[in-house]
Amino acid sequence: MKSFVFPGQGAQFPGMGKDLYDSSPKAKQLFDQADDVLGFKLSTIMFEGTADELKQTKVTQPAIFLHSVVTALISDAFEPDMVAGHSLGEFSALVANGALSFEDGLTLVSKRAMAMQKACELQESTMAAVLGLADEVVEEICAGIDEVVVAANYNCPGQLVISGSIKGVEIACEQLKAAGAKRALILPVGGAFHSPLMEPAREELAAAIEATTFGAPKCPVYQNVDAKGHIDIMEIKSNLVSQLTAPVRWTQSVNAMIADGATSFVECGPGKVLQGLIRKIDSGVETASI
């Protein structure tokens, strides 16, 4: 069985998508449609913008979504038995598997990005990558700190991202290093994604999702919140909302897909980050990109 996976924030790069735009009439139509939906020239920023311009919140998430979805929709090889996405990538996965229209998916991603930016501005916060410790040790240390700091991204064995207040993350990094972490490195991000500090964004996204029509997916989507395959629309919508304040269980999702029969994983979108994580989770599965 073949699983198609979609990357999240951080996969962007200057010039992204220009090759797709130039080589496919369908891709060109989707890029032009995206510019109309968003009300600004996202395609121009993707093709000609600097790395700093691509880091703008209103640009980054729609850009990765657009690149990922276009890659899937123009490919003859896109025939998934299951799909999954890392954080933002879950929206790309839902458009690709037919649960969301392209326009509705892009609109939700744009609203999600803006809501997250507003939540970041309410309280200074950050994230940090922790390497070389068992998940349970990281969880235990975070739980013992009298600040908001939680496990946010279970990326692969020995690689976990924590998220929370600046003070909480700084204290956690010191304690994690003392506990034997190879690295505990604060990341250059705008705020504490996938933590309780995203609650204001969660409420805003919930209203937008509730007002959006979802269709029947062609195949299960393995969602970040519980690492299970879903086809029920109500469950999918609820999990999308919960995702903002809950951890991304990527390791668990990949293991669940393998347990359910996935033998190969194809990454759709910019970069090859997910392929690297998947090989660290299980070196026995095939990975590729389109």
C-alpha angles and dihedrals in degrees: 000000000000125000123195117206132195127209129234137217116327096044094096123113135174112273093023115162098011092113091052092048093050097045104043131050089203091053091049090052092051093048091050090047090051091053089053094047094049096041094229136074101268090161092059092052091048094049101036108014128108125249089258092053090051089054092065108116095232089052107038102061097041090045095055091042092051095047091047097047094044090050090055099041097050095046122098087202094064102108106133129191088188138358138204137174134202107241104300087021090072089074090051089051092052093052091046093051094047101251092115132031117241092247095047092046092051092046092051092047091051092049090046092053093050093046091050091050091053091049090051090054092054093064132010108245142151149184135237135201115232119199131190103017131106114254091241092057092051092047092049094050093048091048091055095056118095093224135072105280125136143162105271111170123030093195102165137322108305094013118091130155120215125204137195147088116347092247092047094050092046092051091046092051092054092048093045091052089049088052091056106271112161088217138000104184126177109230128226095245133134098241152325103311118187093020135105088266088075091066094110089054092047091057092049093047091048091060092049093048092047089055093050126090115233125195134206110287119234091224139003120288114214104219129214096231100062104005091234132126114253135191098159108103096213091052092047092052094046092050092049090056094045091049094077094065099027130075124268103244096200097149090050093046093053091047090050092051091050090048088052093053109277111151099168136033123205119195116218116197142028119341134357102259096123093050089056092049093047092052089052090050094049121358091192098072126085118247129192142147136228 
